[in-house]
Structures are given as structure tokens and as C-alpha cells.
């Protein structure tokens, strides 16, 4: 008999979605989800995202990884060895949050997810506390901001319209392998959220939640660009915002 009180880990939830959970544990997870409707809703959103990615990218599952990406991975690895691998591991598992990984197609290493998320969270924590200079270009210049970041970053950077949030503005940041865009939004109560994007040597991933201290983040990648939405560690709220960003990026590229 299944027991909904048995703890369920984040990794088990992702294994459940991917049909990789041991049969003897599946009943426990389903009972736990039935007893935790908020978590069940989150799992459903992950599954919907997975369905979208399957539809878009299943045709490239058997393609070989381009040699230039293998070379890039080998070249970049030493630069991240000390503060990337060690700091990412400590931050993810000691500070809490446990950054995990689920990839689609030619999967990237776990350190890719951790690296992008930690960079995004560092930028988020640095700039959301700024009062006078949180951004370089104000949100009132949305068109200019998008054109400038698109030109500097090399991909189509869009500042999505997010319900209940005002665009504060954005800035250009250094990313893991080139420039990164950084957009900041603010609610009527003053709560701030940021959207960080940078080039990634992976085509598509599911959304993955992690946290550090009082801050949370959702990471995913699509068409070679990684996205991280950061804010207070409220998974439901972050998922809502990240889904809105994802939907608008899909619409603009469709």
C-alpha cells in the first residue's frame, strides 16, 4: 500500500515524468502528488513543457553532437574547474536547493545547468538591491533595449510582457562563453524578478528549479540559448513567470 506521507525528492519527480522511476516507487510518488496538489500542478507543467520539446526536437535525437561543441566543452572545462565545479557543487547541495538536470536530445553535462544558474543568481542578487542604477537601459526604452541586446548578444533578445510586472530595464553582462542579456521586472509591491539569457551548447532542456538562500531560479534552454528566471524562492510564482517567458519566446520565433 502506498503512503502519501513518504518524502518524495525532486529527482524522483523528474524521473516520474520521464518514466524512469522504479515501478515499486511509482505508487508512492502518485499518492504523494495526490496529497500535494500544488506539487502535482508543478509536475503537470513540467510534463506539458516536455511534450512541447518532444514535438519540436525528437527528430534530432539521433544526430551526432557537432564536433565544434565537443571542442568547446573541452576548452571551457578548465576555466570552470575551481570556482565552477567546486562552488556549484557546494552552493547546490550545501546551501540547499540541489540543482538537478534533465536534458532532451544530446544532453549537456550537469555543470552546464549549474553554471548558468549560479551566474544568473549572482547577477540577480547583485542588481535587484540597487535603487538608482539597477539597469543600464530603462524599461521606457524597450525597443532600443531589445535592439541593443540583440546586436550585442547575437540572438533575438525580447523583453516579454509579463502580467502584473513592469519592465525596469536591462543590461549587458558577461556570460559563460560570451555576452549575456539581463532583464529586470518589478511588481507593484516592489518584488523584483530577472531574466538572464546566454548562449548554451545544448539545444533544449526541461525547466529545472533550484534555490540559493532566499532566492530561487528556473533554468531551461531552447535553440542554443539558455534562460534563467530568478526571484524569491516561490516555485509556483517563478514557474508562472518562466512559462510566460517561454510562451512568448516560442510565439516570437514561430
C-alpha positions in Angstrom: 0.0 0.0 0.0 1.3 3.5 -0.9 1.8 6.1 1.8 1.4 9.8 0.7 3.5 10.9 3.7 6.6 9.2 2.4 9.0 12.0 1.3 9.5 12.4 -2.4 12.6 14.0 -3.8 12.9 16.5 -6.7 14.9 13.9 -8.7 12.1 11.3 -8.2 9.6 13.8 -9.6 11.6 14.3 -12.8 12.2 10.5 -13.0 8.4 10.1 -12.7 7.8 12.4 -15.7 10.5 10.6 -17.8 9.0 7.2 -16.9 12.4 6.2 -15.3 11.1 5.8 -11.8 11.4 2.2 -10.4 7.9 0.5 -10.5 7.9 -0.1 -6.8 8.3 3.6 -6.1 5.8 4.9 -8.7 2.8 4.3 -6.5 4.3 6.2 -3.6 5.0 9.2 -5.8 1.5 9.2 -7.3 0.0 9.0 -3.8 2.2 11.9 -2.6 1.2 14.0 -5.6 -2.5 13.3 -4.9 -1.9 14.6 -1.4 0.1 17.7 -2.5 -2.0 19.5 -5.3 0.5 22.4 -5.6 3.3 20.0 -6.4 1.1 18.0 -8.7 0.3 21.2 -10.7 4.1 21.8 -10.9 4.7 18.3 -12.3 1.9 18.8 -14.8 3.6 22.0 -16.1 6.9 20.1 -16.4 5.1 17.4 -18.4 3.5 20.0 -20.7 6.9 21.5 -21.3 8.4 18.1 -22.1 5.6 17.4 -24.6 6.4 20.6 -26.4 10.1 19.8 -26.5 9.4 16.2 -27.7 7.3 17.6 -30.5 9.9 20.1 -31.6 13.2 18.1 -31.1 12.5 14.3 -31.3 13.6 14.4 -35.0 17.1 15.3 -34.0 17.6 12.7 -31.2 19.9 10.5 -33.4 22.0 13.3 -34.8 25.7 13.3 -33.8 26.9 16.1 -31.5 28.7 18.6 -33.7 32.5 18.4 -33.2 32.8 22.1 -32.6 30.6 21.7 -29.5 32.7 18.8 -28.2 35.8 21.0 -28.7 34.1 24.0 -27.0 33.2 21.8 -24.0 36.8 20.6 -23.6 38.2 24.0 -23.9 35.8 25.6 -21.5 36.1 22.9 -18.8 39.4 24.2 -17.2 38.1 27.7 -16.8 35.3 26.5 -14.6 37.2 23.8 -12.7 38.0 25.6 -9.4 35.1 28.0 -8.9 32.6 26.4 -11.3 32.7 22.7 -10.3 33.5 23.2 -6.6 31.4 26.3 -5.9 28.5 25.0 -7.9 28.5 21.7 -6.0 28.8 23.5 -2.6 26.1 26.0 -3.5 23.7 23.4 -4.9 24.0 20.8 -2.2 25.2 22.6 1.0 23.3 25.9 0.7 20.2 23.9 -0.4 18.2 23.6 -3.5 20.0 20.8 -5.1 20.4 21.9 -8.7 19.5 18.9 -10.8 19.4 18.2 -14.5 17.1 16.8 -17.1 18.1 17.2 -20.8 16.5 16.5 -24.1 18.3 15.2 -27.1 22.1 15.4 -26.9 22.3 16.1 -23.2 24.7 18.6 -21.7 26.6 17.9 -18.5 25.0 18.8 -15.2 27.6 21.6 -14.7 26.1 23.5 -17.6 22.8 23.9 -15.7 24.6 24.7 -12.5 27.0 27.2 -14.2 24.3 29.2 -15.9 22.0 29.2 -12.9 24.7 30.4 -10.5 25.8 33.1 -12.9 22.2 34.3 -13.2 21.6 34.2 -9.4 24.8 36.1 -8.8 23.7 38.9 -11.2 20.2 38.8 -9.7 21.4 39.2 -6.1 23.8 42.0 -7.2 21.4 44.2 -9.0 17.9 43.7 -7.5 19.0 45.6 -4.4 20.1 48.7 -6.4 17.8 51.7 -6.1 19.3 54.2 -8.6 21.3 52.0 -11.0 19.7 48.6 -11.3 19.9 48.6 -15.1 21.8 50.3 -18.0 18.8 50.9 -20.2 15.4 51.7 -18.6 12.3 49.9 -19.5 10.8 53.0 -21.0 13.2 52.4 -23.9 12.0 48.8 -24.5 12.6 48.9 -28.3 16.1 50.3 -28.0 16.9 47.8 -25.2 15.8 44.9 -27.3 17.7 46.1 -30.4 20.9 46.8 -28.4 21.0 43.5 -26.6 20.1 41.6 -29.8 23.0 43.2 -31.6 25.5 42.7 -28.8 24.4 39.1 -27.9 23.9 37.7 -31.4 20.4 36.2 -30.9 16.9 37.7 -30.8 16.6 39.2 -27.3 13.0 40.1 -26.4 11.7 41.7 -23.2 8.4 39.8 -22.8 5.2 41.4 -21.4 4.6 39.8 -18.0 1.3 40.2 -16.3 1.5 42.2 -13.1 5.1 43.1 -13.6 6.7 46.3 -15.0 9.9 46.2 -17.1 12.5 48.0 -15.1 15.1 47.7 -17.9 18.1 45.6 -18.7 21.9 45.5 -19.1 24.6 43.6 -20.9 26.6 41.1 -18.8 29.5 38.7 -19.4 28.2 35.1 -19.9 29.9 31.7 -19.7 31.1 31.9 -23.3 30.2 35.4 -24.5 27.7 38.2 -23.7 24.6 37.6 -21.7 21.4 39.7 -21.6 19.8 40.6 -18.2 16.3 42.0 -17.9 14.7 43.1 -14.6 11.0 43.3 -13.8 9.2 44.7 -10.7 5.8 44.1 -9.2 3.6 46.8 -7.7 4.8 45.7 -4.2 8.4 46.2 -5.2 9.3 42.5 -5.7 11.9 42.0 -8.5 12.4 39.2 -10.9 15.1 38.9 -13.5 15.5 37.1 -16.9 19.1 36.1 -17.8 19.9 34.6 -21.2 23.2 33.4 -22.8 24.4 31.1 -25.5 24.5 27.4 -24.4 26.0 24.4 -26.1 22.7 22.5 -25.8 19.5 22.6 -27.9 16.7 22.0 -25.4 16.0 21.1 -21.8 13.1 20.9 -19.5 12.7 23.6 -16.8 14.7 22.9 -13.7 14.2 24.7 -10.3 17.0 25.4 -7.9 17.5 27.8 -4.9 20.2 29.6 -3.0 19.3 31.3 0.2 16.1 33.2 -0.2 16.3 33.2 -4.0 15.1 30.7 -6.5 15.7 30.2 -10.2 14.2 28.2 -13.1 16.7 27.2 -15.8 15.9 25.9 -19.3 17.5 26.0 -22.8 15.9 26.3 -26.2 17.6 26.5 -29.7 21.0 27.0 -28.2 20.1 29.8 -25.8 19.9 29.3 -22.0 17.3 31.1 -19.9 17.2 31.6 -16.2 14.3 33.3 -14.4 15.2 34.4 -10.9 13.3 35.8 -7.9 12.1 35.0 -4.4 12.1 31.2 -3.8 8.4 30.7 -4.6 8.3 27.9 -7.1 4.8 28.4 -8.2 5.3 32.1 -8.9 8.6 31.5 -10.7 7.0 28.8 -12.8 4.2 31.1 -13.8 6.7 33.8 -14.9 9.0 31.3 -16.6 6.1 29.8 -18.5 5.0 33.2 -19.7 8.6 34.0 -20.9 8.8 30.6 -22.6 5.4 31.0 -24.3 6.3 34.5 -25.7 9.7 33.3 -26.9 8.0 30.5 -28.7 5.5 32.8 -30.3 8.1 35.3 -31.4 10.2 32.5 -33.1 7.3 30.6 -34.6 
